[in-house]
């Protein structure tokens, strides 16, 4: 498989409009409160018939300080005393969730996100994994994909050793930018030394994969400044990099109101930063996985993409496609059977539900047959950049051209522009179209609102 990438400025300017990121299909705006705890319980029990392995996600919402660019659900606080009351409720949710799923179903994938997962103490980290193992069947042989998001300011070498000892084998390090002026503007002061000490500790303790997160489009960034950060990161050789586009949506995310819009790079310079990033990473031997992610050619994500088995869910890209995702903690989103479900967003509401011995699900969505077919199509495109019509037809008992006739018409202009090739056998996304994969997927989205109503989506670039 050709995993090359072409930055075509003319095409990017033409297609750089807002749209979903497709961590799910249908996307979160379709979730509704008629789907609640009872519906989730029924879906969970029904899923046991499949015997599929499980993927677990735990949300730790606390952060020591708020990063102004952040769009995550978090609680900025200095009070570490908040940890135990939250964990006590989380343990009760783990117990209630564990009662729904057969213990024969192995946990192939596990992820701690936030917030800042390492905001909790070492003892609490070990206890959380111990409680999880009491109610779910954890993989004891290091074959699972067990990952955690790390803020290097909240970790030391002993932290990394502990995380490896309790079962984590993959890690994501938040960096964003090393330039002091940028860090001050977004309220995230983080030294290179602390970051690279944590990275070295992951190597010393045998972590199988380490990813570094960067963000472009932040205040005071320029091509030259971001190149300095990028070169420092490339020098230490992470397995993967996530280069996220900063989407300035202050009407949606309150912390972003503290960012001075006049200090953001102009749209043209932002595109030049992206082009430089692609050139640097390509020269360093990384390949573009998609949706802001790059990896070394021998990384398991790159291998899975070449083999056509890459998968994507709320936790990002994965090699474990056939799992039911059970998400726990405030605001977390599960994907069990043909359903999505989201927990209470507020801490008080979450506590109230748990204290009443109720699962904290407050909304969700049950997919119909059309949703499942379209999700399959979008997932194949966004993960592997290739769609074989015959594979979809065999899986779902449809004639692809008849079923998606109107949607395929939407792709004709993209084919003429060189984003993709399309014939009676399938679709192949070309190197010029890979940065614009969200646009291609949008052609198959039956729920997509008119462009004028997409203000809560970020631009694709």
Protein Blocks (a to p, Z undefined) as FASTA:
>chain_A
ZZbdcddfklmmmmmccddehlaccdfklpcfkbcfklmmmmmmmmmmnopacddddddf
bdfbdcfkbccdcdddfblklmmmmmmmmmmmmmmmmmmpcfklccfbdcddedjfklpc
fklmmmmmmmmmmmpccdfklpaccdddddfklccfklmmmmmmnopabdcddfkpacfk
lmmmnopacdfklmmmmmmmmmmnopabdcddddehiehiafklmmmmmmmmmmnopabd
cdddddddfklmmmlmmpcfklpccfklmmmmmmmmmmmmmmnopacfbghiacdfkbmk
lmmmmnopaccdfkopafblbbccddedehiacdehjbdcdddfbfklmmmmmmnopafb
fbdcdddfklmmmmmmmmmmmmnopacfklmmmmnopafklmmmmmmmmmmmmmmnopac
cdfkbccddfklmmmmmmmmmmmmmkbccfklmmmpccfZZ
